[in-house]
Amino acid sequence: MLRSLALAIIGLSLFPTSQVAAEDIRIVPDVVYGHKFGLATTFDVFAPTEEANGAAVLFMVSGGWYSRWSPPEQLQHRMKPLTDKGFTVFAVRHGSSPKFSISEAVADVRRSVRFIRLNAERFKIDPDRIGVFGMSAGGHLSLMLGTASDDGDPKAKDPVLKVSDRVQAVVAYVAPTDLRVAAKDAPDRLPAYERFPALDIDQKTAEPDSPLLHVTSDDAPTLLLAGAKDDLVPIFHSRNIQKAFEEAKVTSKLIEFPEAGHGFGGEDAQKATEAMVDWFVKHLAAE
């Protein structure tokens, strides 16, 4: 059941594609940004057809570190609040659990940022105005990009790896921030985590992929959205990293939804979406 929940998280707030006029958004599906084990890692592009603002926003397609393909038209409405503001949106898929680990998922999304930045002219975006958002595991991956990225390796043979994977703004919904508490040897581990293959890790293994442990003063401006009644990713995850951001003087904000659990509905969903869009408008605006 929890596996189904994890997959459902990937598609939070999806609506029928008929609600979006085809001429509003140009979709480029299945762009390949990497390969491994004979498989391609891909993303879909949602580009506004008018009044593009030159900034990019990446959406991490991930729930429970499962990353599932679906027709891009099913994501179209989810991207509309951003494309309406002129953002070009990239729905990024990573190597999925249970085949691939959390560390491998992090490596994949890092590569996606490098690839998009390297091909900024092709996608008609500014390489210095890239944001990222996601929900649950997607929020975790977004935070990893915001806190633990680098400028690339100038000695790499692969031209993609020479490019920075830093982002300029992050929005993380109901995101795990310290994977050590979900590791199999954590003393207070929630029983629910036993059903997520990606969390079959020990506390030591969890450290490199815990955003809380990577917070530094040069992190991207970050908006955290969390439900106070979340019993899968308790709100202390967001509160703890918000405290760390404040101590490091990182531009950040935590919005708590008192009655929400692991995901938002109704007015909470609307408010969260508005806050997300406003955050990207503020922090990715052209200078």
Summary of the structure (lengths in Angstrom):
residues: 287
radius of gyration: 17.5
end to end distance: 47.0
largest distance: 53.2
contacts: 1004
relative contact order: 0.14
helix: 40%
strand: 21%
